[in-house]
């Protein structure tokens, strides 16, 4: 009696509690065998028993709020009023971006996102294991801007949504350069740069035009998002740890503007920070639209 290989793997994984790609994550979380033991039986079909009071009106009200962005930081107010013209102006003064709408305002539809990995993580509790899902998302406009977001949540969709928001808030400028003569558009990294996270070390080396991105799948996707066309890479460490591999690549790209090359030796002309320049505007009180009363 020959038993096929795939069903045997699935049975073993469900009994041992390992993650199996052939199972639906949500269905397995409700059972006793695999991930999510701690979530056993919460009302109808293992879901939280939501009554009428929590579901309907609150969801609809949230959609209305998303339509119009009401900034809650000074930087957000300046961006919304058009006082700041580009992201580079924000980077010049190292101003912290606390609202993802700021990046959306400048990059908008050119910003693309890619889910790199969704991995289940567990915490041991008295009731069993508590499973959450960790999402790694990379965003970029393929033109010198790239961001990385990592978020953990009970549900996959919530984790991805949170990771996209964090990735947008962590968008960095990526400096690009040439391999030889400065002909045409910038196409590769300006210098040799190294990034590290955990045991993973990745080195980005400038490459001639037409070489393409010579890298593994993970750093290749990040470099494409950043708008780099040609690059050689060298890496070492436990690269199968995708989280650290993608963080190391992002760390390397963030160092591109940290290296002072001779063409940046010109004298710095200091200008006022936007927060200082538009002090009078920021001093005025802001009056938001009156919030509609909740209807239950």
C-alpha positions as CSV (number, residue, x, y, z in Angstrom):
1,X,0.0,0.0,0.0
2,X,1.9,3.0,-1.3
3,X,1.1,6.4,0.4
4,X,1.7,9.5,-1.8
5,X,4.5,11.8,-0.4
6,X,2.5,15.1,-0.2
7,X,-0.3,13.9,2.1
8,X,2.3,12.3,4.4
9,X,4.1,15.6,4.7
10,X,0.8,17.4,5.5
11,X,-0.1,14.9,8.2
12,X,3.3,15.2,9.8
13,X,3.2,18.9,9.8
14,X,-0.2,19.1,11.3
15,X,0.7,16.8,14.1
16,X,4.1,18.4,14.8
17,X,2.7,22.0,14.5
18,X,5.0,23.0,11.7
19,X,3.9,25.4,9.0
20,X,2.8,23.5,5.9
21,X,2.2,25.3,2.6
22,X,-0.5,22.9,1.6
23,X,-2.8,23.9,4.4
24,X,-5.0,27.0,4.6
25,X,-3.5,29.2,7.4
26,X,-6.8,30.5,8.6
27,X,-8.4,27.0,8.8
28,X,-5.5,25.5,10.6
29,X,-5.5,28.2,13.2
30,X,-8.9,27.1,14.4
31,X,-8.0,23.5,15.0
32,X,-6.1,21.9,17.9
33,X,-3.2,20.6,15.8
34,X,-1.2,23.4,14.1
35,X,-0.7,27.1,14.7
36,X,-3.1,29.1,16.6
37,X,-4.0,26.6,19.3
38,X,-4.6,29.5,21.8
39,X,-7.5,30.8,19.6
40,X,-9.7,27.7,20.1
41,X,-13.5,28.2,19.9
42,X,-14.4,31.9,20.1
43,X,-18.1,31.9,19.3
44,X,-19.4,31.2,15.8
45,X,-17.0,29.3,13.5
46,X,-14.0,30.1,15.7
47,X,-14.5,33.8,15.0
48,X,-15.0,36.4,17.7
49,X,-18.7,36.8,18.4
50,X,-19.3,40.3,17.1
51,X,-22.7,41.7,17.9
52,X,-24.6,44.5,16.0
53,X,-23.0,47.2,18.0
54,X,-19.3,46.7,16.9
55,X,-19.5,45.9,13.2
56,X,-21.6,48.1,11.0
57,X,-21.6,51.8,11.8
58,X,-17.9,51.9,12.9
59,X,-16.7,50.4,9.7
60,X,-18.6,52.8,7.5
61,X,-17.5,55.8,9.6
62,X,-13.9,54.7,9.2
63,X,-14.2,54.8,5.4
64,X,-15.4,58.4,5.5
65,X,-12.4,59.4,7.6
66,X,-10.0,57.9,5.2
67,X,-11.2,59.9,2.3
68,X,-9.9,63.2,3.7
69,X,-6.5,63.3,5.3
70,X,-6.4,65.4,8.5
71,X,-2.7,65.9,9.4
72,X,-1.8,65.5,13.0
73,X,1.9,66.7,12.8
74,X,3.4,70.0,11.8
75,X,5.1,68.5,8.8
76,X,1.8,67.0,7.7
77,X,0.2,70.4,7.8
78,X,2.9,72.0,5.8
79,X,2.8,69.2,3.1
80,X,-1.0,69.4,2.8
81,X,-0.9,73.2,2.3
82,X,1.8,72.8,-0.4
83,X,4.5,74.6,1.6
84,X,6.9,71.8,1.1
85,X,7.6,71.0,-2.5
86,X,9.4,67.6,-2.5
87,X,10.5,64.7,-0.3
88,X,14.1,65.8,-0.7
89,X,13.3,69.0,1.2
90,X,12.2,66.7,4.1
91,X,15.3,64.5,3.9
92,X,17.6,67.6,3.8
93,X,16.6,68.6,7.3
94,X,16.2,65.0,8.6
95,X,12.7,65.5,9.6
96,X,10.9,62.5,11.0
97,X,7.9,61.3,8.9
98,X,5.2,60.1,11.2
99,X,2.3,60.0,8.6
100,X,2.4,57.7,5.6
101,X,0.1,60.2,3.7
102,X,3.1,62.5,3.4
103,X,4.9,60.0,1.2
104,X,1.7,59.2,-0.7
105,X,1.3,62.9,-1.4
106,X,4.6,63.2,-3.1
107,X,5.1,59.8,-4.8
108,X,1.4,58.8,-5.2
109,X,0.7,56.3,-7.9
110,X,4.4,55.7,-8.7
111,X,4.8,53.9,-5.4
112,X,4.5,50.2,-5.8
113,X,4.5,47.6,-3.0
114,X,5.7,44.0,-2.9
115,X,5.0,41.4,-0.1
116,X,8.3,39.7,0.4
117,X,7.2,37.1,3.0
118,X,4.5,36.2,5.5
119,X,5.7,34.0,8.3
120,X,3.9,32.7,11.3
121,X,5.4,33.4,14.7
122,X,4.3,31.8,18.0
123,X,4.2,32.6,21.6
124,X,3.7,29.8,24.2
125,X,0.9,30.5,26.6
126,X,-0.9,28.4,29.3
127,X,-3.7,27.7,26.8
128,X,-1.3,26.5,24.1
129,X,0.4,28.6,21.3
130,X,-0.6,32.0,20.3
131,X,0.1,32.5,16.6
132,X,0.5,35.8,14.8
133,X,1.6,36.5,11.2
134,X,4.6,38.6,10.4
135,X,4.7,40.4,7.1
136,X,7.7,41.9,5.3
137,X,6.8,44.5,2.6
138,X,9.0,46.6,0.3
139,X,7.8,49.7,-1.4
140,X,9.5,51.8,-4.0
141,X,8.9,54.0,-7.0
142,X,11.7,52.5,-9.2
143,X,13.3,55.9,-9.2
144,X,15.5,56.4,-6.2
145,X,13.0,55.9,-3.3
146,X,12.7,52.6,-1.3
147,X,11.1,51.6,2.0
148,X,10.8,48.5,4.1
149,X,8.1,47.7,6.6
150,X,7.7,44.8,9.0
151,X,4.5,44.2,10.9
152,X,3.1,41.4,13.1
153,X,-0.7,40.9,13.5
154,X,-3.3,38.2,14.3
155,X,-4.5,38.2,10.7
156,X,-2.6,38.1,7.5
157,X,-4.5,41.0,5.9
158,X,-4.0,43.3,9.0
159,X,-0.2,42.5,9.0
160,X,0.2,43.3,5.3
161,X,-1.8,46.5,5.7
162,X,0.3,47.6,8.7
163,X,3.6,46.7,7.0
164,X,2.7,48.8,3.9
165,X,2.0,51.8,6.1
166,X,5.3,51.3,8.0
167,X,7.2,50.8,4.7
168,X,5.8,54.1,3.4
169,X,6.9,55.9,6.5
170,X,10.4,54.5,6.3
171,X,11.0,55.5,2.6
172,X,14.6,56.6,2.1
173,X,16.4,58.3,-0.8
174,X,18.7,56.0,-2.7
175,X,21.7,57.6,-4.4
176,X,22.7,56.1,-7.8
177,X,25.8,56.6,-9.9
178,X,27.9,55.4,-12.8
179,X,30.3,52.5,-13.3
180,X,32.6,54.3,-15.7
181,X,32.1,57.5,-17.7
182,X,29.2,59.7,-16.7
183,X,27.2,59.1,-19.8
184,X,23.4,59.0,-19.9
185,X,21.3,58.4,-16.8
186,X,22.5,57.0,-13.5
187,X,22.2,53.2,-13.5
188,X,24.1,51.6,-10.6
189,X,25.2,52.2,-7.0
190,X,27.7,55.1,-6.6
191,X,30.3,53.2,-4.6
192,X,30.9,49.8,-3.0
193,X,28.6,49.6,0.0
194,X,28.0,47.0,2.7
195,X,24.8,46.4,4.8
196,X,24.4,44.0,7.7
197,X,21.6,42.6,9.8
198,X,22.1,39.6,12.1
199,X,24.6,37.3,10.5
200,X,23.8,38.4,7.0
201,X,26.2,40.7,5.3
202,X,25.6,42.0,1.7
203,X,28.0,44.0,-0.4
204,X,26.8,46.0,-3.4
205,X,29.4,46.6,-6.1
206,X,28.9,49.0,-9.1
207,X,28.4,47.2,-12.4
208,X,28.7,48.3,-16.1
209,X,25.6,49.2,-18.0
210,X,23.8,46.1,-19.3
211,X,25.1,43.8,-16.6
212,X,21.7,43.7,-14.8
213,X,21.3,43.0,-11.1
214,X,23.4,40.0,-10.3
215,X,21.8,39.0,-7.0
216,X,19.5,36.5,-5.2
217,X,15.8,37.0,-5.6
218,X,15.3,38.9,-2.3
219,X,18.0,41.7,-2.8
220,X,17.2,41.8,-6.5
221,X,13.6,42.8,-5.8
222,X,14.7,45.5,-3.3
223,X,17.3,46.9,-5.7
224,X,14.7,47.0,-8.6
225,X,12.3,48.9,-6.3
226,X,15.0,51.4,-5.6
227,X,15.6,52.0,-9.3
228,X,19.0,50.4,-9.6
229,X,19.5,48.7,-13.0
230,X,23.0,47.2,-12.8
231,X,24.7,45.9,-9.7
232,X,27.0,43.1,-8.6
233,X,26.4,41.6,-5.1
234,X,28.3,39.5,-2.7
235,X,26.7,38.1,0.5
236,X,27.5,35.8,3.4
237,X,25.8,34.5,6.5
238,X,22.5,32.8,7.0
239,X,20.7,34.2,3.8
240,X,17.8,31.8,4.2
241,X,16.7,34.1,7.0
242,X,14.7,36.3,4.6
243,X,13.9,38.9,7.2
244,X,17.5,39.7,7.9
245,X,18.5,39.4,4.2
246,X,16.0,42.1,3.1
247,X,16.9,44.3,6.1
248,X,20.7,44.0,5.3
249,X,20.0,45.1,1.7
250,X,17.8,48.0,2.9
251,X,20.6,49.0,5.3
252,X,23.1,49.0,2.5
253,X,20.9,51.2,0.3
254,X,20.4,53.7,3.2
255,X,24.2,54.2,3.3
256,X,24.4,55.4,-0.3
257,X,24.0,59.1,0.7
258,X,26.2,58.7,3.8
259,X,29.4,58.4,1.8
260,X,30.9,61.8,0.9
261,X,32.3,61.7,-2.7
262,X,34.3,64.6,-4.2
263,X,31.4,65.9,-6.2
264,X,29.7,66.7,-2.9
265,X,32.6,68.8,-1.5
266,X,30.9,72.1,-2.5
267,X,30.4,74.5,0.4
268,X,27.1,74.0,2.2
269,X,24.7,76.9,2.0
270,X,22.5,76.8,5.1
271,X,18.8,77.6,4.7
272,X,16.0,77.7,7.3
273,X,14.2,74.5,8.2
274,X,10.5,74.4,6.9
275,X,9.4,74.4,10.6
276,X,11.3,77.6,11.2
277,X,10.4,79.2,7.9
278,X,6.7,78.7,8.3
279,X,6.5,79.4,12.0
280,X,3.7,82.0,11.6
281,X,1.6,79.5,9.6
282,X,2.1,76.7,12.2
283,X,1.3,79.1,15.1
284,X,-2.3,79.5,13.8
285,X,-4.8,77.1,15.4
286,X,-6.3,74.5,13.1
287,X,-10.0,73.7,13.2
288,X,-10.9,70.3,11.8
289,X,-14.3,69.4,10.4
290,X,-16.8,68.6,13.1
291,X,-17.0,64.9,13.7
292,X,-20.4,63.3,13.0
293,X,-22.0,61.8,16.0
294,X,-22.1,58.0,16.2
295,X,-25.4,56.4,15.2
296,X,-26.1,53.2,17.0
